[in-house]
């Protein structure tokens, strides 16, 4: 493991007086913008090996630059195409060395997305794997990666402008700003609401530190960016046409005297990020009845992304400010119930480093905020999302996760106590799509009012289930058919909407009966004294689980068991 790293120069003090004053809130950042980085474009004609002359030097706030200036991105300046392939600043790259010496370690859970940065030490180091404190998954937090705050970027002098690269790297983008503070020690909530079914919400506001990170390449074997600390050259890790694939590499800057134009430095894998303090409003939602949102699940990503975007848009409208002034994200609730999917958290934050007080003002009347978000979700006529309700250029990466009806069902549940239900028009649309695919797969299908019947499979009734109540029939019409059916199966609405082939398999798979039992698949034979079959929701409870059945598993070791998965 990499516990300490050196550099060819002596250590430099990375903290400046102004940075300390901004960090402690003595000076307001919005009045003195300091989180600004430059993209440097060298003038080849005027530069020499002793002096670098800049042709262009556009600037962006660091949070935006982590996307627009990240290594591998095209950058258009004055109608010319340039490429970012270096982390560079003038004056012998002094600020780059400061960033390298101040480097921290980045951890992110590969199940729930929880993330944090830690100072490098014997307790936290590159290559380390930890247990996630949010979802509780063992060994999911990591692998620890070098986390660098880039002070500037550059177009290497050896790369021609204007000409498109034959094999451009895949563009990268930063994560949403991650909040690691638990909010469990902030005292009682400033606002709270509870409904008879046990659902409800709590709201806190505070100044908190957020972490924004561009994790670079998504290849688990070659993550992040490759960065040479000696010269500053940088590129997405694993890029087949990269300069690092060929051994020695050109220095990105023209003023390379006395070192020469070629660099033999060893590149290191890093991720790029920014840590900043701002105003945060955290909502902790408690789910009631049979509603559950498992950590790291597809339904969590869709529902909570939608609600976060709706709350941020509603807050901006209430305050009459630009939507780009407020950010939103969700996470696993930092409570025992969060690990089981009974609590979830969404937080709004000011995008202005240091905070401008926007989210604090927006949540003063939480009922008004929820009403405005619900109106935005329910007043549109689209099927999932559009630019009239939820979509914007800012959230373009998340368009596929936005579903206004699921978001509205969530808000109605936690604020008004309503049970999530599939709308009749959506039920008919999805059942018709499922029917068509079942027929094409060779099954005889009879349409019913709110369900499908499969005569060749002993009259099996197929109904849709709401994603927020897994395993349960999602509509009143479907429940009527299930009540009178000998056998039935519940197919998740999201499965039909987004993965029809999988929905067909689910509809024709293991049976679910009205008494809550199940039928074994044909390849498992029930025997006395065999391996027990358990429902995963019964595992980990105080009382031993009751087996659904016992089956023959040849060669199974003592203590082995089988788990029935819903999908």
Buried (B, 14 or more C-beta within 10 A) or exposed (E): EEBEEEEEEEEBEBEEEEEEEBBEEEBEBEEEEBBEBBBBBBEEEEBEBEEBEBBBEBEBBBBBBBBBBBBBBEBEBEEEBBBBBBBBBBEEBEBBBBBBBBBBBBBBBBBBBBBBBBEBEEEBBBEBEBEBBBBBBEEBBBBBBBBBBBBBBBBBBBBEBEEEBEEEBEEBBBBBBBBBBBBEEBEEBBBBBBBEBEBBBBBBBBBBBBBBBBBBBEEEEBBBBBBBBBBBBBBBBBBEEBBBEEEEBBBBBBBBEEEEBEBEBEBBBBBBBBBBBBBBBBBBBBBBBBBBBBBBBBBBBBBBBBBBBBBBBBBBBBBEBEBEBBBBBBBBBBBEEBBBBBBBBBBBBBBBBBBBEBBBBBBBEBEBBBBBBBBBBBEBEBEBBBEEBBBBEBBEEBBEBBBBBBBBBBBBBBBEBBBBBBEEEBBBBBBEBBBEBBEEEEBEBEEBEBBBBBEEBEEBBBBBBBBBBBBBBBBEBBBBBBEEBEBBBBBBBBBBBBBBEBBBBBBBEBBBBEEEEBEBEEEBEEEEEBBBBBBEBBEEEEEEBEBBBBBEBEEEEEEEBBEBEBB
